[in-house]
Amino acid sequence: MKLYAQDNSVLMEISAIERKGNELVLKGKVFGAMPLVARLKPAEARKGLKLLGFKLVLFLLTFLLRD
């Protein structure tokens, strides 16, 4: 999975998402060169859910079906 910057350059490429205890671990590379291992804790995921509004939730329900 790739995340893109505003200029369409690859910002981060995620190669694996794993579970480690109660955390999600994302492994990948930043800017195509620098390895990265990021951890997402449950409390931070709950904070992220607060950023979602009703319209965005509706969009996310159809996001994977879009081209």
N, C-alpha and C positions, 0 to 999 in steps of 0.2 A: 504494500500500500504506500502511495506517495502523497505527501503533503506539499502543496505548491505555494510559492510566494506571490505577491501581486504581479510581478513581471513574468509569471509562468515558469520561473526556474524552480528546480526541485529543491525544496527547503529541507525535507527529511524523508527518508525512505525507511519504513517500518518493515522489518523482515519477520518478526515473531511477536506474538502476544501470548504470554503465559501467566499461569496463576502460581503465586508463591505465598502460601498461607492465606491471609485475607487481603492480599494486595494483587494488583495486576502489574505485570512487568512487561514493558515494551522494549524490544531490542531493535536497533537499526543504526543508520548512519545519518549524520547531519552534514549538509552541503556535499554529500557524496563521498566524504573522506573520513570524517571524525566519528568513530564508533560511539554509540550512546546506549545506555541502559537506564530507562526511566521507570520509576515506581509510582503507581497511583493508589493512594490509600482510600479506604471507604469514605472517610470524612470529606476528603477533597472531591470525590465523585458526587457526594450529596450536594456540596457547594456548586458543582458544575450543573446539576439538575436545576438549581434555582435560577440559572441564567436562561433557561428555556421558557419562552412564552408559549401561549396556546397556538398561535399561528406557526411557530417554528416546530412544535411537536407534530402538527398536522403535516407539515412539509417532510419531516423526518420519516413519517410513516410511509411515504411514497418515494423517498429518496433513492432507494436501491433499485426501483423500477424505472427510473429515468435514464436517459441516454446522454 
